[in-house]
Amino acid sequence: MAGAETPEAALRVDKWLWRARFFKARSGAAKSAEAGFRLNGERSQKAHQLVRPGDVLTFRQAGDVRVVRVLALGERRGPAPEAALLYEDLEAGAEG
C-alpha cells in the first residue's frame, strides 16, 4: 500500500471490489457490478466503470446493500487486513 496515488489514478469497479475482498472471484465482482450499483449516487451497470479514492460506492453483496467510501485502489489482492485499508464502511452512519 506504499506510494501516494495521484488524483488521476483509477481502477475498474469489478477489479476494486475483488481487491477489497468483497467477492471471492473477480467474475463474481463483475456480475455484481453488471446487476447494478451506484457510484457517487449515479446508477451504473458497467463492470468497467472507473472508481477513484474518495468515491462512494453502493452495491449488493449476498443480499445486503453495502455503502463504502473508496480510500485507496490497492496494488494487489492482499490479505483481509490489507484489503480493509482500501475502504471505509459507511453503513453505520447511513439511514435505511
Biopython code that builds the backbone (N, CA, C, O; Angstrom):
import numpy as np
from Bio.PDB.StructureBuilder import StructureBuilder

atoms = [
    (1, "MET", "N", (0.828, -1.193, 0.000)),
    (1, "MET", "CA", (0.000, 0.000, 0.000)),
    (1, "MET", "C", (0.870, 1.253, 0.000)),
    (1, "MET", "O", (0.370, 2.364, 0.172)),
    (2, "ALA", "N", (2.141, 1.070, -0.189)),
    (2, "ALA", "CA", (3.046, 2.208, -0.185)),
    (2, "ALA", "C", (2.843, 3.036, -1.442)),
    (2, "ALA", "O", (2.377, 2.528, -2.462)),
    (3, "GLY", "N", (3.189, 4.296, -1.364)),
    (3, "GLY", "CA", (3.109, 5.162, -2.530)),
    (3, "GLY", "C", (1.796, 5.916, -2.571)),
    (3, "GLY", "O", (0.724, 5.342, -2.382)),
    (4, "ALA", "N", (1.895, 7.200, -2.818)),
    (4, "ALA", "CA", (0.688, 8.018, -2.900)),
    (4, "ALA", "C", (0.060, 7.860, -4.275)),
    (4, "ALA", "O", (0.753, 7.803, -5.291)),
    (5, "GLU", "N", (-1.254, 7.793, -4.285)),
    (5, "GLU", "CA", (-1.970, 7.667, -5.544)),
    (5, "GLU", "C", (-2.310, 9.055, -6.058)),
    (5, "GLU", "O", (-2.707, 9.930, -5.289)),
    (6, "THR", "N", (-2.152, 9.250, -7.350)),
    (6, "THR", "CA", (-2.445, 10.538, -7.946)),
    (6, "THR", "C", (-3.954, 10.696, -8.104)),
    (6, "THR", "O", (-4.679, 9.703, -8.130)),
    (7, "PRO", "N", (-4.431, 11.932, -8.209)),
    (7, "PRO", "CA", (-5.870, 12.142, -8.399)),
    (7, "PRO", "C", (-6.399, 11.471, -9.667)),
    (7, "PRO", "O", (-7.579, 11.128, -9.744)),
    (8, "GLU", "N", (-5.530, 11.285, -10.657)),
    (8, "GLU", "CA", (-5.949, 10.654, -11.897)),
    (8, "GLU", "C", (-6.016, 9.135, -11.779)),
    (8, "GLU", "O", (-6.544, 8.471, -12.671)),
    (9, "ALA", "N", (-5.490, 8.578, -10.692)),
    (9, "ALA", "CA", (-5.473, 7.127, -10.522)),
    (9, "ALA", "C", (-6.901, 6.597, -10.449)),
    (9, "ALA", "O", (-7.743, 7.143, -9.736)),
    (10, "ALA", "N", (-7.161, 5.530, -11.194)),
    (10, "ALA", "CA", (-8.490, 4.928, -11.209)),
    (10, "ALA", "C", (-8.349, 3.438, -11.472)),
    (10, "ALA", "O", (-7.326, 2.976, -11.977)),
    (11, "LEU", "N", (-9.393, 2.694, -11.122)),
    (11, "LEU", "CA", (-9.397, 1.246, -11.289)),
    (11, "LEU", "C", (-10.812, 0.806, -11.620)),
    (11, "LEU", "O", (-11.779, 1.400, -11.143)),
    (12, "ARG", "N", (-10.935, -0.234, -12.435)),
    (12, "ARG", "CA", (-12.261, -0.781, -12.756)),
    (12, "ARG", "C", (-12.969, -1.187, -11.466)),
    (12, "ARG", "O", (-12.336, -1.703, -10.545)),
    (13, "VAL", "N", (-14.277, -0.956, -11.397)),
    (13, "VAL", "CA", (-15.038, -1.257, -10.194)),
    (13, "VAL", "C", (-14.993, -2.755, -9.872)),
    (13, "VAL", "O", (-14.885, -3.123, -8.703)),
    (14, "ASP", "N", (-15.072, -3.620, -10.880)),
    (14, "ASP", "CA", (-15.029, -5.052, -10.594)),
    (14, "ASP", "C", (-13.691, -5.467, -10.011)),
    (14, "ASP", "O", (-13.640, -6.298, -9.104)),
    (15, "LYS", "N", (-12.617, -4.903, -10.519)),
    (15, "LYS", "CA", (-11.289, -5.231, -10.005)),
    (15, "LYS", "C", (-11.108, -4.696, -8.579)),
    (15, "LYS", "O", (-10.508, -5.358, -7.732)),
    (16, "TRP", "N", (-11.635, -3.487, -8.326)),
    (16, "TRP", "CA", (-11.522, -2.921, -6.979)),
    (16, "TRP", "C", (-12.317, -3.747, -5.969)),
    (16, "TRP", "O", (-11.824, -4.036, -4.879)),
    (17, "LEU", "N", (-13.554, -4.129, -6.329)),
    (17, "LEU", "CA", (-14.365, -4.951, -5.421)),
    (17, "LEU", "C", (-13.666, -6.267, -5.096)),
    (17, "LEU", "O", (-13.747, -6.751, -3.967)),
    (18, "TRP", "N", (-12.992, -6.837, -6.062)),
    (18, "TRP", "CA", (-12.249, -8.081, -5.855)),
    (18, "TRP", "C", (-11.035, -7.837, -4.966)),
    (18, "TRP", "O", (-10.792, -8.598, -4.030)),
    (19, "ARG", "N", (-10.266, -6.780, -5.249)),
    (19, "ARG", "CA", (-9.086, -6.458, -4.426)),
    (19, "ARG", "C", (-9.477, -6.164, -2.984)),
    (19, "ARG", "O", (-8.750, -6.520, -2.056)),
    (20, "ALA", "N", (-10.626, -5.514, -2.792)),
    (20, "ALA", "CA", (-11.090, -5.165, -1.443)),
    (20, "ALA", "C", (-11.745, -6.362, -0.751)),
    (20, "ALA", "O", (-12.222, -6.244, 0.378)),
    (21, "ARG", "N", (-11.768, -7.497, -1.419)),
    (21, "ARG", "CA", (-12.224, -8.772, -0.873)),
    (21, "ARG", "C", (-13.717, -8.807, -0.558)),
    (21, "ARG", "O", (-14.136, -9.497, 0.371)),
    (22, "PHE", "N", (-14.518, -8.074, -1.321)),
    (22, "PHE", "CA", (-15.966, -8.176, -1.180)),
    (22, "PHE", "C", (-16.478, -9.423, -1.890)),
    (22, "PHE", "O", (-17.542, -9.941, -1.554)),
    (23, "PHE", "N", (-15.713, -9.905, -2.879)),
    (23, "PHE", "CA", (-16.069, -11.095, -3.638)),
    (23, "PHE", "C", (-14.857, -12.005, -3.752)),
    (23, "PHE", "O", (-13.725, -11.536, -3.869)),
    (24, "LYS", "N", (-15.107, -13.327, -3.716)),
    (24, "LYS", "CA", (-14.014, -14.297, -3.781)),
    (24, "LYS", "C", (-13.355, -14.340, -5.150)),
    (24, "LYS", "O", (-12.153, -14.580, -5.267)),
    (25, "ALA", "N", (-14.158, -14.105, -6.191)),
    (25, "ALA", "CA", (-13.632, -14.161, -7.551)),
    (25, "ALA", "C", (-13.962, -12.867, -8.282)),
    (25, "ALA", "O", (-14.974, -12.224, -8.003)),
    (26, "ARG", "N", (-13.106, -12.495, -9.212)),
    (26, "ARG", "CA", (-13.353, -11.274, -9.967)),
    (26, "ARG", "C", (-14.616, -11.415, -10.816)),
    (26, "ARG", "O", (-15.313, -10.429, -11.057)),
    (27, "SER", "N", (-14.911, -12.621, -11.265)),
    (27, "SER", "CA", (-16.127, -12.830, -12.056)),
    (27, "SER", "C", (-17.373, -12.525, -11.215)),
    (27, "SER", "O", (-18.356, -12.001, -11.738)),
    (28, "GLY", "N", (-17.339, -12.844, -9.937)),
    (28, "GLY", "CA", (-18.458, -12.523, -9.046)),
    (28, "GLY", "C", (-18.599, -11.025, -8.865)),
    (28, "GLY", "O", (-19.711, -10.502, -8.802)),
    (29, "ALA", "N", (-17.472, -10.336, -8.780)),
    (29, "ALA", "CA", (-17.494, -8.877, -8.670)),
    (29, "ALA", "C", (-18.056, -8.259, -9.946)),
    (29, "ALA", "O", (-18.819, -7.295, -9.885)),
    (30, "ALA", "N", (-17.684, -8.808, -11.101)),
    (30, "ALA", "CA", (-18.178, -8.303, -12.378)),
    (30, "ALA", "C", (-19.681, -8.522, -12.495)),
    (30, "ALA", "O", (-20.400, -7.634, -12.952)),
    (31, "LYS", "N", (-20.167, -9.699, -12.086)),
    (31, "LYS", "CA", (-21.603, -9.979, -12.142)),
    (31, "LYS", "C", (-22.381, -9.033, -11.233)),
    (31, "LYS", "O", (-23.453, -8.555, -11.601)),
    (32, "SER", "N", (-21.848, -8.768, -10.063)),
    (32, "SER", "CA", (-22.499, -7.842, -9.139)),
    (32, "SER", "C", (-22.564, -6.441, -9.748)),
    (32, "SER", "O", (-23.594, -5.772, -9.663)),
    (33, "ALA", "N", (-21.476, -6.002, -10.355)),
    (33, "ALA", "CA", (-21.441, -4.677, -10.979)),
    (33, "ALA", "C", (-22.447, -4.599, -12.119)),
    (33, "ALA", "O", (-23.151, -3.600, -12.261)),
    (34, "GLU", "N", (-22.517, -5.648, -12.927)),
    (34, "GLU", "CA", (-23.433, -5.658, -14.064)),
    (34, "GLU", "C", (-24.901, -5.708, -13.624)),
    (34, "GLU", "O", (-25.792, -5.298, -14.368)),
    (35, "ALA", "N", (-25.142, -6.213, -12.411)),
    (35, "ALA", "CA", (-26.503, -6.227, -11.861)),
    (35, "ALA", "C", (-26.927, -4.834, -11.425)),
    (35, "ALA", "O", (-28.119, -4.566, -11.269)),
    (36, "GLY", "N", (-25.955, -3.942, -11.226)),
    (36, "GLY", "CA", (-26.253, -2.559, -10.883)),
    (36, "GLY", "C", (-25.633, -2.124, -9.572)),
    (36, "GLY", "O", (-25.598, -2.881, -8.602)),
    (37, "PHE", "N", (-25.149, -0.907, -9.557)),
    (37, "PHE", "CA", (-24.564, -0.301, -8.362)),
    (37, "PHE", "C", (-24.667, 1.208, -8.515)),
    (37, "PHE", "O", (-25.042, 1.705, -9.577)),
    (38, "ARG", "N", (-24.341, 1.925, -7.471)),
    (38, "ARG", "CA", (-24.313, 3.388, -7.536)),
    (38, "ARG", "C", (-22.905, 3.862, -7.211)),
    (38, "ARG", "O", (-22.271, 3.400, -6.261)),
    (39, "LEU", "N", (-22.440, 4.790, -8.022)),
    (39, "LEU", "CA", (-21.139, 5.405, -7.815)),
    (39, "LEU", "C", (-21.389, 6.893, -7.622)),
    (39, "LEU", "O", (-21.776, 7.588, -8.561)),
    (40, "ASN", "N", (-21.170, 7.376, -6.420)),
    (40, "ASN", "CA", (-21.438, 8.772, -6.063)),
    (40, "ASN", "C", (-22.888, 9.145, -6.382)),
    (40, "ASN", "O", (-23.172, 10.248, -6.847)),
    (41, "GLY", "N", (-23.792, 8.206, -6.122)),
    (41, "GLY", "CA", (-25.218, 8.457, -6.312)),
    (41, "GLY", "C", (-25.734, 8.209, -7.716)),
    (41, "GLY", "O", (-26.946, 8.211, -7.934)),
    (42, "GLU", "N", (-24.846, 7.997, -8.670)),
    (42, "GLU", "CA", (-25.250, 7.758, -10.056)),
    (42, "GLU", "C", (-25.314, 6.262, -10.332)),
    (42, "GLU", "O", (-24.360, 5.536, -10.054)),
    (43, "ARG", "N", (-26.429, 5.803, -10.876)),
    (43, "ARG", "CA", (-26.608, 4.383, -11.170)),
    (43, "ARG", "C", (-25.757, 3.956, -12.359)),
    (43, "ARG", "O", (-25.621, 4.694, -13.335)),
    (44, "SER", "N", (-25.185, 2.752, -12.266)),
    (44, "SER", "CA", (-24.385, 2.199, -13.353)),
    (44, "SER", "C", (-24.516, 0.689, -13.356)),
    (44, "SER", "O", (-24.860, 0.085, -12.340)),
    (45, "GLN", "N", (-24.244, 0.084, -14.491)),
    (45, "GLN", "CA", (-24.223, -1.373, -14.625)),
    (45, "GLN", "C", (-23.000, -1.800, -15.429)),
    (45, "GLN", "O", (-23.031, -2.817, -16.122)),
    (46, "LYS", "N", (-21.942, -1.034, -15.337)),
    (46, "LYS", "CA", (-20.741, -1.297, -16.121)),
    (46, "LYS", "C", (-19.616, -1.790, -15.220)),
    (46, "LYS", "O", (-19.154, -1.062, -14.342)),
    (47, "ALA", "N", (-19.181, -3.015, -15.436)),
    (47, "ALA", "CA", (-18.071, -3.559, -14.648)),
    (47, "ALA", "C", (-16.788, -2.785, -14.906)),
    (47, "ALA", "O", (-15.876, -2.799, -14.080)),
    (48, "HIS", "N", (-16.714, -2.107, -16.056)),
    (48, "HIS", "CA", (-15.509, -1.352, -16.389)),
    (48, "HIS", "C", (-15.553, 0.099, -15.893)),
    (48, "HIS", "O", (-14.630, 0.872, -16.153)),
    (49, "GLN", "N", (-16.625, 0.467, -15.180)),
    (49, "GLN", "CA", (-16.723, 1.812, -14.608)),
    (49, "GLN", "C", (-15.516, 2.056, -13.705)),
    (49, "GLN", "O", (-15.146, 1.178, -12.926)),
    (50, "LEU", "N", (-14.902, 3.227, -13.797)),
    (50, "LEU", "CA", (-13.708, 3.515, -13.011)),
    (50, "LEU", "C", (-14.067, 4.115, -11.649)),
    (50, "LEU", "O", (-14.956, 4.960, -11.545)),
    (51, "VAL", "N", (-13.367, 3.667, -10.620)),
    (51, "VAL", "CA", (-13.512, 4.240, -9.281)),
    (51, "VAL", "C", (-12.193, 4.890, -8.898)),
    (51, "VAL", "O", (-11.123, 4.481, -9.348)),
    (52, "ARG", "N", (-12.295, 5.908, -8.059)),
    (52, "ARG", "CA", (-11.129, 6.656, -7.603)),
    (52, "ARG", "C", (-11.223, 6.836, -6.089)),
    (52, "ARG", "O", (-12.318, 6.772, -5.530)),
    (53, "PRO", "N", (-10.110, 7.056, -5.430)),
    (53, "PRO", "CA", (-10.177, 7.349, -3.996)),
    (53, "PRO", "C", (-11.108, 8.535, -3.744)),
    (53, "PRO", "O", (-11.043, 9.549, -4.440)),
    (54, "GLY", "N", (-11.971, 8.394, -2.742)),
    (54, "GLY", "CA", (-12.947, 9.416, -2.404)),
    (54, "GLY", "C", (-14.341, 9.102, -2.912)),
    (54, "GLY", "O", (-15.319, 9.666, -2.423)),
    (55, "ASP", "N", (-14.449, 8.199, -3.898)),
    (55, "ASP", "CA", (-15.755, 7.824, -4.435)),
    (55, "ASP", "C", (-16.556, 7.039, -3.404)),
    (55, "ASP", "O", (-15.990, 6.317, -2.583)),
    (56, "VAL", "N", (-17.888, 7.187, -3.452)),
    (56, "VAL", "CA", (-18.792, 6.409, -2.598)),
    (56, "VAL", "C", (-19.478, 5.385, -3.487)),
    (56, "VAL", "O", (-20.079, 5.730, -4.504)),
    (57, "LEU", "N", (-19.381, 4.134, -3.094)),
    (57, "LEU", "CA", (-19.884, 3.018, -3.874)),
    (57, "LEU", "C", (-20.979, 2.300, -3.086)),
    (57, "LEU", "O", (-20.777, 1.930, -1.929)),
    (58, "THR", "N", (-22.132, 2.106, -3.715)),
    (58, "THR", "CA", (-23.251, 1.377, -3.118)),
    (58, "THR", "C", (-23.525, 0.174, -4.000)),
    (58, "THR", "O", (-23.766, 0.326, -5.197)),
    (59, "PHE", "N", (-23.492, -1.028, -3.419)),
    (59, "PHE", "CA", (-23.666, -2.249, -4.203)),
    (59, "PHE", "C", (-24.264, -3.344, -3.337)),
    (59, "PHE", "O", (-24.273, -3.250, -2.110)),
    (60, "ARG", "N", (-24.763, -4.383, -3.993)),
    (60, "ARG", "CA", (-25.335, -5.530, -3.280)),
    (60, "ARG", "C", (-24.271, -6.609, -3.126)),
    (60, "ARG", "O", (-23.503, -6.899, -4.043)),
    (61, "GLN", "N", (-24.255, -7.194, -1.924)),
    (61, "GLN", "CA", (-23.343, -8.293, -1.633)),
    (61, "GLN", "C", (-24.113, -9.311, -0.805)),
    (61, "GLN", "O", (-24.511, -9.034, 0.326)),
    (62, "ALA", "N", (-24.318, -10.488, -1.378)),
    (62, "ALA", "CA", (-25.014, -11.583, -0.688)),
    (62, "ALA", "C", (-26.356, -11.122, -0.108)),
    (62, "ALA", "O", (-26.702, -11.466, 1.022)),
    (63, "GLY", "N", (-27.100, -10.349, -0.884)),
    (63, "GLY", "CA", (-28.423, -9.912, -0.448)),
    (63, "GLY", "C", (-28.433, -8.664, 0.404)),
    (63, "GLY", "O", (-29.503, -8.118, 0.674)),
    (64, "ASP", "N", (-27.286, -8.200, 0.833)),
    (64, "ASP", "CA", (-27.197, -6.985, 1.646)),
    (64, "ASP", "C", (-26.739, -5.816, 0.780)),
    (64, "ASP", "O", (-26.039, -6.008, -0.214)),
    (65, "VAL", "N", (-27.134, -4.617, 1.158)),
    (65, "VAL", "CA", (-26.665, -3.415, 0.472)),
    (65, "VAL", "C", (-25.474, -2.881, 1.244)),
    (65, "VAL", "O", (-25.560, -2.654, 2.451)),
    (66, "ARG", "N", (-24.363, -2.680, 0.549)),
    (66, "ARG", "CA", (-23.148, -2.150, 1.167)),
    (66, "ARG", "C", (-22.916, -0.739, 0.664)),
    (66, "ARG", "O", (-23.130, -0.450, -0.513)),
    (67, "VAL", "N", (-22.480, 0.138, 1.550)),
    (67, "VAL", "CA", (-22.121, 1.508, 1.196)),
    (67, "VAL", "C", (-20.721, 1.749, 1.732)),
    (67, "VAL", "O", (-20.493, 1.707, 2.941)),
    (68, "VAL", "N", (-19.787, 2.001, 0.829)),
    (68, "VAL", "CA", (-18.389, 2.191, 1.234)),
    (68, "VAL", "C", (-17.785, 3.380, 0.501)),
    (68, "VAL", "O", (-18.196, 3.720, -0.609)),
    (69, "ARG", "N", (-16.806, 4.001, 1.140)),
    (69, "ARG", "CA", (-16.016, 5.059, 0.505)),
    (69, "ARG", "C", (-14.676, 4.447, 0.117)),
    (69, "ARG", "O", (-14.015, 3.808, 0.935)),
    (70, "VAL", "N", (-14.286, 4.645, -1.120)),
    (70, "VAL", "CA", (-13.002, 4.144, -1.609)),
    (70, "VAL", "C", (-11.899, 5.016, -1.022)),
    (70, "VAL", "O", (-11.872, 6.223, -1.262)),
    (71, "LEU", "N", (-10.999, 4.423, -0.262)),
    (71, "LEU", "CA", (-9.881, 5.160, 0.328)),
    (71, "LEU", "C", (-8.611, 5.004, -0.497)),
    (71, "LEU", "O", (-7.801, 5.926, -0.591)),
    (72, "ALA", "N", (-8.446, 3.829, -1.094)),
    (72, "ALA", "CA", (-7.251, 3.549, -1.894)),
    (72, "ALA", "C", (-7.603, 2.492, -2.921)),
    (72, "ALA", "O", (-8.592, 1.772, -2.775)),
    (73, "LEU", "N", (-6.789, 2.402, -3.960)),
    (73, "LEU", "CA", (-7.042, 1.427, -5.012)),
    (73, "LEU", "C", (-6.350, 0.098, -4.747)),
    (73, "LEU", "O", (-6.823, -0.946, -5.195)),
    (74, "GLY", "N", (-5.261, 0.126, -4.039)),
    (74, "GLY", "CA", (-4.502, -1.089, -3.778)),
    (74, "GLY", "C", (-3.661, -1.479, -4.987)),
    (74, "GLY", "O", (-3.934, -1.062, -6.112)),
    (75, "GLU", "N", (-2.668, -2.259, -4.741)),
    (75, "GLU", "CA", (-1.783, -2.705, -5.820)),
    (75, "GLU", "C", (-1.987, -4.173, -6.139)),
    (75, "GLU", "O", (-1.509, -4.661, -7.163)),
    (76, "ARG", "N", (-2.703, -4.888, -5.259)),
    (76, "ARG", "CA", (-2.910, -6.326, -5.437)),
    (76, "ARG", "C", (-4.070, -6.767, -4.565)),
    (76, "ARG", "O", (-4.586, -5.985, -3.766)),
    (77, "ARG", "N", (-4.479, -8.015, -4.715)),
    (77, "ARG", "CA", (-5.464, -8.604, -3.807)),
    (77, "ARG", "C", (-4.665, -9.219, -2.666)),
    (77, "ARG", "O", (-4.112, -10.311, -2.801)),
    (78, "GLY", "N", (-4.610, -8.535, -1.579)),
    (78, "GLY", "CA", (-3.825, -8.986, -0.443)),
    (78, "GLY", "C", (-4.688, -9.626, 0.626)),
    (78, "GLY", "O", (-5.866, -9.906, 0.402)),
    (79, "PRO", "N", (-4.099, -9.858, 1.792)),
    (79, "PRO", "CA", (-4.853, -10.448, 2.907)),
    (79, "PRO", "C", (-5.936, -9.486, 3.412)),
    (79, "PRO", "O", (-5.887, -8.285, 3.147)),
    (80, "ALA", "N", (-6.898, -10.025, 4.132)),
    (80, "ALA", "CA", (-8.042, -9.243, 4.602)),
    (80, "ALA", "C", (-7.649, -7.965, 5.351)),
    (80, "ALA", "O", (-8.253, -6.924, 5.096)),
    (81, "PRO", "N", (-6.669, -7.992, 6.259)),
    (81, "PRO", "CA", (-6.317, -6.740, 6.951)),
    (81, "PRO", "C", (-5.825, -5.655, 5.980)),
    (81, "PRO", "O", (-6.083, -4.470, 6.191)),
    (82, "GLU", "N", (-5.130, -6.057, 4.938)),
    (82, "GLU", "CA", (-4.656, -5.106, 3.921)),
    (82, "GLU", "C", (-5.836, -4.596, 3.091)),
    (82, "GLU", "O", (-5.909, -3.408, 2.775)),
    (83, "ALA", "N", (-6.751, -5.491, 2.742)),
    (83, "ALA", "CA", (-7.931, -5.117, 1.946)),
    (83, "ALA", "C", (-8.818, -4.141, 2.714)),
    (83, "ALA", "O", (-9.425, -3.257, 2.108)),
    (84, "ALA", "N", (-8.904, -4.284, 4.027)),
    (84, "ALA", "CA", (-9.747, -3.405, 4.845)),
    (84, "ALA", "C", (-9.263, -1.956, 4.808)),
    (84, "ALA", "O", (-10.031, -1.048, 5.124)),
    (85, "LEU", "N", (-8.017, -1.726, 4.432)),
    (85, "LEU", "CA", (-7.479, -0.372, 4.349)),
    (85, "LEU", "C", (-7.901, 0.334, 3.056)),
    (85, "LEU", "O", (-7.661, 1.531, 2.895)),
    (86, "LEU", "N", (-8.523, -0.400, 2.143)),
    (86, "LEU", "CA", (-8.921, 0.173, 0.860)),
    (86, "LEU", "C", (-10.247, 0.929, 0.927)),
    (86, "LEU", "O", (-10.573, 1.680, 0.008)),
    (87, "TYR", "N", (-11.017, 0.740, 2.004)),
    (87, "TYR", "CA", (-12.336, 1.364, 2.071)),
    (87, "TYR", "C", (-12.728, 1.725, 3.491)),
    (87, "TYR", "O", (-12.162, 1.235, 4.468)),
    (88, "GLU", "N", (-13.729, 2.613, 3.568)),
    (88, "GLU", "CA", (-14.360, 2.977, 4.835)),
    (88, "GLU", "C", (-15.813, 2.553, 4.722)),
    (88, "GLU", "O", (-16.501, 2.934, 3.776)),
    (89, "ASP", "N", (-16.277, 1.775, 5.670)),
    (89, "ASP", "CA", (-17.664, 1.296, 5.661)),
    (89, "ASP", "C", (-18.563, 2.420, 6.151)),
    (89, "ASP", "O", (-18.410, 2.893, 7.277)),
    (90, "LEU", "N", (-19.491, 2.846, 5.320)),
    (90, "LEU", "CA", (-20.390, 3.952, 5.661)),
    (90, "LEU", "C", (-21.753, 3.481, 6.129)),
    (90, "LEU", "O", (-22.616, 4.308, 6.427)),
    (91, "GLU", "N", (-21.970, 2.185, 6.202)),
    (91, "GLU", "CA", (-23.271, 1.645, 6.598)),
    (91, "GLU", "C", (-23.700, 2.097, 7.975)),
    (91, "GLU", "O", (-24.878, 2.381, 8.192)),
    (92, "ALA", "N", (-22.772, 2.169, 8.906)),
    (92, "ALA", "CA", (-23.108, 2.509, 10.285)),
    (92, "ALA", "C", (-23.710, 3.915, 10.372)),
    (92, "ALA", "O", (-24.553, 4.181, 11.228)),
    (93, "GLY", "N", (-23.271, 4.818, 9.477)),
    (93, "GLY", "CA", (-23.770, 6.189, 9.514)),
    (93, "GLY", "C", (-24.953, 6.438, 8.603)),
    (93, "GLY", "O", (-25.516, 7.534, 8.597)),
    (94, "ALA", "N", (-25.339, 5.426, 7.827)),
    (94, "ALA", "CA", (-26.429, 5.616, 6.858)),
    (94, "ALA", "C", (-27.762, 5.192, 7.469)),
    (94, "ALA", "O", (-27.828, 4.269, 8.280)),
    (95, "GLU", "N", (-28.811, 5.883, 7.063)),
    (95, "GLU", "CA", (-30.159, 5.511, 7.482)),
    (95, "GLU", "C", (-30.833, 4.742, 6.372)),
    (95, "GLU", "O", (-30.727, 5.094, 5.198)),
    (96, "GLY", "N", (-31.549, 3.654, 6.768)),
    (96, "GLY", "CA", (-32.385, 2.875, 5.899)),
    (96, "GLY", "C", (-31.807, 2.600, 4.599)),
    (96, "GLY", "O", (-32.435, 1.939, 3.772)),
]
sb = StructureBuilder()
sb.init_structure("model")
sb.init_model(0)
sb.init_chain("A")
sb.init_seg("    ")
for serial, (resi, resn, name, xyz) in enumerate(atoms, 1):
    if name == "N":
        sb.init_residue(resn, " ", resi, " ")
    sb.init_atom(name, np.array(xyz, "f"), 0.0, 1.0, " ", f" {name:<3s}", serial, name[0])
structure = sb.get_structure()
